[in-house]
Amino acid sequence: MKQTRLNPRLSARSVLTAAFVSSLLLFGCREGATSATSATSATSAGSAAGTAPAPGSKVAFELQTLEGRPFGPKNFPGQVVIVDFWATWCGPCHVQQRILEDIYKDYQGKGVQFLAANVGEELETVRGFLKGKPIPFTVLLDPHDVAGQLGINALPTLMVIDKKGKLTFFEAGLTDGDTIRRILRQAGA
């Protein structure tokens, strides 16, 4: 019986590629191109620059709609809010977006607001991206580096705020659908 040997170089390349893709999916994209300007938006949690808000702390910040209006979780008192911090160049962010779109369909009109907060990119870049890959819920921009003030240094990062405006979940990297659904239920959805 003749044995076929795999090309060792091809095998090593496959292993390295798989390891690289796995690390991106597990750890997300490191966000390194954010603005250094200070935020004009207020947040009671994580008030020091780069400090992640503590679980259970009040979270009130504003970003900007694509039309330039201030907008954020505080616009939805008494509702659960999920904020997905993302960027167009971040591959794992696209995977997270597909997971959230499925959940959004199930929770639409049920007291849960979904916000997609783009980090570190210009309006035209985001609009161009959305033409090819629309997001079914509100897309926001972060021109004042609120994400940096919240301690976000990797993308995607998910934040869930309960009906009382308190942080219940804050984590970088991919979050699976079952976990998100469980967290939404715990937040009062």
N, C-alpha and C positions, 0 to 999 in steps of 0.2 A: 504494500500500500504506500503510495507516494504522499508525503506530507508537504503542504504548502506553507511556506514561511511568509509572514507579513513583513513588509518593508519596515525595518526598525525606525527609520526617520519619519515615515508617514505615521506610524503608531505613536511616536513621541509627540509629533505635531498635533495629532488628534487629542491626545491626553492634555496637552497644554491649552489647546483651544477650549476643551470642555471645562478645564479648571478656571480659565479666565471668564467664560460665560457664567459659570456657576457663582464665582465670586461677585460678579456684577449683580446677579439676581439676588444673592443673599445679602449683600451689603449696600446695594444701591450705588448711585453715582455721587462722588464727592463734589460738592458745589464749591467752586473756587472763583467764580467770576461775578460776585455780587458787588454792588455799589458800596462805597465806604462812607456814604453820607449818613447822617443820623436821621432816625425816623421822627416824623412829626406826629405820628399816630400814638395814642396812649395805650399802654397795656399795664394792668395791675399785676399781672404775673410775669415774672422774668423781666423786671424793670431795668436791671443792669444789662449792658450790652453783652450778648452772647450767653446769657444765663437761661437755661431751659426752665419753663414754668413747672412748678411742683404739682403733682396730682392733687386734685381737689381745690386748686387755687382758681380764683376768678380770672377769666380770660376775656379781655375786651380790646380788640385792635381793629384798625381799619386798613384796608388796601384800596385799590382803585379798580373800578369797572373799566372795560375797554373804552367806554365813553368818557372816562375821567372823573366819575363821581366816587366819593368815598363810600366804602361798603365793607361789611365784615360780619362776623358772628353776632355782634351786638344788634344787628338789624333784625334778629330773629329771637326776641325774648320768648321764653316758654317753649322753645323748640330745640330739638337735638340738632347740632351742626357738626358736619364732618368736613374738614379742610384738608385737601390734598395739595401739598407743596410739590411742584414739579417743574420741569424745563423741557423744551422741545428737543434738545440734544440728548436727553437722558433715556436710554433704552428701557431700563427697568420701570421708569415712569410711565411708559406706554403700556407695559404689562399691567401695572397698577390701575391705570385708567380703564382698561377693559374689565378688570375685576369690579371696579366701582360702577361702571355703566350697568352691569347686570344687577347690582344691588340697588342702584338708583331706580331702575324700573319697578322693583318690588316695593320700594318705600315712597315713591312719588305720591304726593298728596296726603301723606300720613304723618306729618309733623316732623320730618327730617329734611334738613336743608344740606345740599351738597355744594361745596365751593372748590374750584380748582384754582389754586394760587400759584401763578407762574413766578419763578424766582430769577431775577437777574437778566431779563431779556427785554428788548425794546418792543413797543406796541406793534410795529409793522412785522417783526419776526413772529410774534404770537398770532397775529391775524393771518399771515401767510400759512402758518402751520394749520390753523383751524379751518382754512379753506379745504385742505386735503383730508384732515382728520377732525371733524367737528366733535366737540364735547357737549353732551346734552344738558349740562347744568352750567351755572354761572361761572365764568372765567374771570379771574382778577389778576391784576398786575401788582408788583411790589416795588415801586420806584424809590422807596425810602428805606429799604433793607430791614423791614419788620422781621423777615425770616431770620436774619442775622441776630437781631435783638432777642428773638425767641430761642436762640441757641441751635438753629437748624444749620447743620454743616454737611448734610448728605441728603440726596434725593433718591427716590421719593420719601417724603415724611408725611405721615398721617397724624392728624389731630382730631379728637372727638371731644365735643363740649356738650355737657348735659343740659337739660331743660332749665337748670338754675344758673347757667353760665359758667359752670365749673369744669375744669379739665378732667376728663376721665381716661384719655388715652393719648399718648404722644410718643411716636416711635418712627425711627428712620428705617428704610429698607422696605421690601415688599411685605405686605400683610395679606394673607389669604382671605377669601370670601367668608368662610365659616367664622373666622376670628372677628372679622368686621361685623358680621351679623350679631355675634354674641356681645360685642362691645356696644353696639347700638341698642340692643335690648337692655343691657345693664345701665345705659345712659337714659333710659326711659322711653325708647321708641317702641 
